[in-house]
Structure formats: C-alpha cells, structure tokens
Amino acid sequence: MPFRIFELERWQSDFEHAVEFNLADSSVKGAPLAEVLPPDEIDRFLTIELGYPMVNGTEVLRQRIASLYPGAAPANVLVTVGGAEANQIACQTLLGPGDRVALMEPGYRQVYGLAEAQEATVDPFRLDPGNGWRPDLDQLAAIVGPGTKMIALVNPNNPTGMILTPEERHRIVAIAARVGAWILADEVYRGGERYSDDETPSFWGEYDRVIAVNSLSKAYGLSGLRIGWLVAPSSVYDDIWRRHEYTVISAAAPSMRLAELALSPAIRPKLIARQRALSRAGWELMDRWLSENFDLVSVAASEATSMAFVRYHLPIDSVRLADEIRRRSSVLVAPGVYLGAEDHLRITHGVGRSIVEPALDRIGSVLRELRTRRPVAHT
Ligand SMILES: Cc1ncc(COP(=O)(O)O)c(C=O)c1O
C-alpha cells in the first residue's frame, strides 16, 4: 500500500529553510539548550555513555512521565522519537485492513495517512467553524459503528486551538465504549492553553482503551530533542514496543537525559511558562493584526496553541495563496487544506515579536495586493 504524501510536512520540508520568516511551524521558538541543562548538570551530562540506552526509555524518564498521568505506572510509558513515532507505532499496532477510524477534522493529518497505509478506512468527524470549532458529536455518534477500531483526536486541537470540554470528553468516551473502540488521544498541546494556567486533562484514566500521546515539542518548546511518548495499557504495551524496536530501537541517550531534566520539578514549570509567554504575547500581535485586517481575515475561536487558523476572505485556494505569500514576501504559512479545511491558513505566532510582527505585515500586504487584482479562481 503506497504511503500518501504527508502534504503539510512536505510543504514545510520543502520551504521552511528557504524563507526569511517561517510561520508554518507548529511549535514556539525552540528553547536554548541552556534552559534545560543548568551549569551544575554539565559535568554529569558529559559523562553520558553513548551506548544504547534502555530502549523503552530510562527508568527516571518513564517515572517522570508516569507522574503526569493519574494512575499510570512507568510500565505504561514508552519513550519514542517524538509524538510522531508514538502515533505511528500505535496505528501500526491497532489498525489493519477493513478497520475504520473516526478522526477529528480539521487536524494534524498524520493519523489520517497512517490509517490509510494500514488499509483502514477514515471516517472524518468535523469541528464546526460556525460554532467556535466545537466537535459535531452527533456526527461522531452516527459514524462510529461495530467496525470502528479507533477514534483519533488531537486535544487541544492543531490547527484550531479548540479544547474539548469535560462533557465532550465524556461523550466521546461513551461513544467509544459503545463499540469497544480505542481512543488515540494526541495531547501534544496540553500545557498550551491561552486563557488558563490549568493544563487540559488527559484522556488517560477516563476509559480502559486509551493511548495517550505527548512529546516535548510543543508545550515545552523542545522539538529538537525529538522526544515523545505514549501511555498505554498493559494489554497492548508489548505489541507497541515491538514496533518501536523495528522502527528506531530507542530514542537517543543524550536526549533522554535532557528530557529527564526538562520534566524535573525545577525545570518543567519554567519551560511551560516560557512557552505560554511566547504563545500569549504572539496571540496579542495576531489579534491586533486580525482586527486591523478584519475585511480580509478572521478567526472563529482559539483557546490554545501558538497558532491561529485564519479564515481569509479572498477567492483563491489555500495552497495557491500560501504559495503567493511565500513567493512575494518570503514568509511561509501552512495551507489550510493540508489540515482538512480549505479557505484557511495556519499561521504561527509563538516565535517572537521580531519575527511575527514583520511577517504578519508582509502577509497583510500580499492579501491587499491580491484583493485589488482580478479574482484568482480556485484550482
Ligand atoms: C498534533 C501533533 N501530533 C504530533 C506531532 C509530531 O510532533 P513531534 O514528533 O515533534 O512530537 C505534531 C507536529 O506538528 C502535531 O501537531
């Protein structure tokens, strides 16, 4: 079965290092190494033996991760190479030909492509822009049937920033439980809430068939470490671990040591605070830009993440618009259609004022230029 191109990631791979301002990323500006490695830890860090580490994650790291999930033990935690690997090996383990996956759209489309590669069928359930991107759970209830093996969701959501309410979470669990479906909960944006310092609760512990995925990339600003994890019940843990051995054997030893430090009680709150400060300050710039350009752009609602999912009011499809912006202004944004919603652009605002402000100005100029020209038809 051929892998469908992961269009969003390919778009970023092709152009992110070829533009002056990259607003297509989905993380805040990466934290410097010094924020994770205090001076009194450097000597110990330099003694790390560069042999294979514990392949499912060091004991300390799995303990630190388990402590973030009520009721989880280190034996439930598998440390992976980013949330990306966690999603991949979870899908490889759970899905096969003929299975159905109910999947939140718009969304980060990794599980979409992975499910298809496993010859499963994807049944999207929509977030509704007319209703603040709330999920249509009646639609979810209608599409979930005996063939549904998995409900896949991203909470808080990339790209809309929607956070499920407790009632919505409970309803999703009830819908899954009705047919014994797994919930694959990608929670990499937990900790990225805009209006509250309370972290979005995990699906872990709400139902026995949950695999919770997370990583250090988004809420901690440490995507360069390539450390993620999944928390899984013992019934599937070994099966998933087997795929991890085939795929990467283990995450890197120095990264795991840095991850132990990042999740330590002394450093974790500082990293989350840094990410929140960057995301929130960026949102203020974005919000101002949106009001100044209200005739061209709008945002339905956004409660989390360092990105805005911007609806534009021009007759042009999102790939062509993103391409015009890239060519004319050397700013990279992500086309909405690559996340499952046309007529939108995903624009990152968590990368610092010196980048966000001039880049948004340039995007505004391109949008105004295009508006004064003849309408560009949808392709
Ligand atoms: C929802 C979601 N899950 C997983 C990933 C994978 O990221 P990483 O492997 O860096 O954790 C991303 C990256 O953008 C994402 O947005």
Ligand as a Chemical Component Dictionary entry (heavy atoms), coordinates in Angstrom:
data_LIG
# 
_chem_comp.id                   LIG 
_chem_comp.type                 NON-POLYMER 
_chem_comp.pdbx_formal_charge   0 
_chem_comp.three_letter_code    LIG 
# 
loop_
_chem_comp_atom.comp_id 
_chem_comp_atom.atom_id 
_chem_comp_atom.alt_atom_id 
_chem_comp_atom.type_symbol 
_chem_comp_atom.charge 
_chem_comp_atom.model_Cartn_x 
_chem_comp_atom.model_Cartn_y 
_chem_comp_atom.model_Cartn_z 
_chem_comp_atom.pdbx_ordinal 
LIG C1 C1 C 0 -0.859 17.077 16.789 1  
LIG C2 C2 C 0 0.555  16.689 16.531 2  
LIG N1 N1 N 0 0.977  15.471 16.913 3  
LIG C3 C3 C 0 2.231  15.068 16.713 4  
LIG C4 C4 C 0 3.143  15.898 16.101 5  
LIG C5 C5 C 0 4.528  15.384 15.898 6  
LIG O1 O1 O 0 5.448  16.187 16.556 7  
LIG P1 P1 P 0 6.673  15.611 17.392 8  
LIG O2 O2 O 0 7.092  14.350 16.735 9  
LIG O3 O3 O 0 7.696  16.673 17.305 10 
LIG O4 O4 O 0 6.165  15.371 18.781 11 
LIG C6 C6 C 0 2.756  17.159 15.674 12 
LIG C7 C7 C 0 3.696  18.063 14.973 13 
LIG O5 O5 O 0 3.351  19.086 14.449 14 
LIG C8 C8 C 0 1.426  17.576 15.918 15 
LIG O6 O6 O 0 0.993  18.788 15.559 16 
# 
loop_
_chem_comp_bond.comp_id 
_chem_comp_bond.atom_id_1 
_chem_comp_bond.atom_id_2 
_chem_comp_bond.value_order 
_chem_comp_bond.pdbx_ordinal 
LIG C1 C2 SING 1  
LIG C2 N1 SING 2  
LIG C2 C8 DOUB 3  
LIG N1 C3 DOUB 4  
LIG C3 C4 SING 5  
LIG C4 C5 SING 6  
LIG C4 C6 DOUB 7  
LIG C5 O1 SING 8  
LIG O1 P1 SING 9  
LIG P1 O2 DOUB 10 
LIG P1 O3 SING 11 
LIG P1 O4 SING 12 
LIG C6 C7 SING 13 
LIG C6 C8 SING 14 
LIG C7 O5 DOUB 15 
LIG C8 O6 SING 16 
# 
